Amino acid sequence: MHFKNPEILYLLTLLIIPILVHLFQLQKFVKTPFTNVSFLYKIAQQTRKSSRIKKWLILATRLLLFSTIILTFSQPYISNKKATLKQHNYIYLDNSLSTNTEGERGNLLQVSAQEIIRHASNEDQYSLLTNSNFYQEKTKIELKKILLKVKNTVKKIDISTVLLKFDTKIKDKTKGLDKIILISDFQNIYKNKFTNVTPQFSAIKLNPSIKGNISIDSVFISDSNTVNCTLNVIVRNQGDAKKNVPVAIYNKSKLISKRSSSFEKNTYKKIEFKIKNQKELKGKITSNFSDAYPFDNTLFFTIKKDQKINVLSIGKNANFLTKIYNNKEFNFLQSTVQNTDYNSIPKQQLIVLNEIENIPKVLIKKMLEFSDNGGSLLIIPNKKSTINSYNDLLKALGVGKIGALKNNPLKITNINFEHPLFKNVFSKEVTNFQYPTVQSYFPFYSEKATNIVLFENNTSFIAQIKNKKRAVYWVSSSLKKDNSNFINSPLVVPIFYNFGKLSFKNSQLFYRLSSKYKIDIETSTKKEQVLTISNAGASFIPPQLKFQNKVRVTTNEELLKAGFYQVLKDNDTIVTLAFNYPKEESSLNFMNFNELKQVSKKGIISGSISEVFEETNKKNKVHWLWKWFLTLAIVSLLLEILILKFYKP
């Protein structure tokens, strides 16, 4: 039992006063002699005992009366919390895309919001965390207004982050007045990591009623010529086998192809569409199928003929570069140092300094300007290269330095498979290929370099030095046949090809929302001019980095709705980009109740919001006892009246 006003209990000490009055009440008895009264002795003794009992009964009733009155004003109650303190409920409501589906009682997110409003206590405080916002210290009325406006979002947050955020907000963890309630479908796409210090929580698991789902996973082009191209659409089926599922492709709103396909249980399937080549295509792939998630039944993509990448080789002519940088994808030029058109340098995306013996200062200056403007630079030395001129260039670029030529034959044995240059090049790590060799090399020293390919002694053969603006690639030896057989190795094509491809990031067929991308837009802007990304419902200015002939825009969490977005310069559309929802949200893989119970052994794990809230409110409900003590005071007063009136000693 607890007391709202415990200081009033000090008045109980005053009960000593009626006790003293009764104990030390002085009465003088006058003796009156009578004759022949011996027969009255027994009656007098009995009367005195009855009178004493009556006094004790009156004392008891009065003590009970005063005690219960004092206890009534101290306001006693029974509860797990102090009456002067409010319980603070920290609620996480998962409003990710996966909760935009039907449960037994309707849309999971909407029903959850209504259930919270219905069962939340008026006496408690609330903090609500969603995937997009955190609302702190709200009353039930304020919480209701927020919940009625909650919508599904593309943003994601894992449970461990939720618990950490709540734990840092709980001020006093010893009083136990702060409760954590998680409401989610607990998809296994998140990092649901729990530790021994995970705070106690109650959880409500939201369950979709439909157990199957068809989703448009991705699309890519496998073959293309001057007339047609082949689109490969990857469709994922979760759940039982499905027959005659329609899949259609549109260019804007015009239907250009349609097929029906059947899917086996829990499989991916590739569907091929041959379509006519078009200068620009705003594509939309749809599947009109009733399933768990409607948001993944559409995938947007764009096809635009990629611009050719400009590559300039300065120095010795190299036939292997001509073969790699073909006319289909690259505008490749070769020139000697003396014949180089410096006015064409700003138009290039990649410049190869190919085995120049001595780099002139004017060329060093031009390479620094080119690199500062975002161009990629590939440096291949000559056996007779002047070390000082190369170090002057490397110093100007701020990337490192080289040492004297070493005539020490080495094998090229190690590949950094994690480097972006090798993305999608190898299906697995290769360790048994025929190692190319070099007869001599220049040791390269740099604290900023990332090794791409290494010699057998773990020193750098090919390295990359990259910062915010520039990307510089260094090859440690001459690639002439009398010094190395590297150009005959299978590695030479993907490495040099990707040097060119990564120098300009052409837009992809599509992008995923809530992911970070850096996209190169071929355009030039004035000093204060910026690019804007816009669609029918929103417009914003993304972070962007300006170069001489391109602008690199960065997208992250600004885009929230799938569809087509235009990149605008002033009011002119430069390029159209397609964004789609994250495919991970389509997963029907969830945590189960047993996993949650193992983590939160003291918490309530349920599929019902009402059950958890009612149990939480019940445990912390205040049961006031002052009415019972007031009733007892009245009863004690009545008892005293009855004793005084009817008890005659």
Salt bridges, closest charged atoms under 4 A:
GLU115 OE2 - ARG105 NH2 3.19
GLU115 OE2 - ARG118 NH1 2.21
GLU115 OE1 - HIS119 NE2 3.59
ASP124 OD1 - LYS81 NZ 3.49
GLU137 OE2 - LYS171 NZ 3.97
ASP217 OD2 - LYS583 NZ 3.57
GLU329 OE1 - LYS501 NZ 3.00
ASP372 OD1 - ARG470 NH2 1.97
ASP482 OD2 - LYS383 NZ 3.67
ASP520 OD2 - LYS550 NZ 3.37
ASP520 OD1 - ARG552 NE 2.68
GLU614 OE2 - HIS119 ND1 3.80
GLU640 OE2 - ARG62 NE 2.41
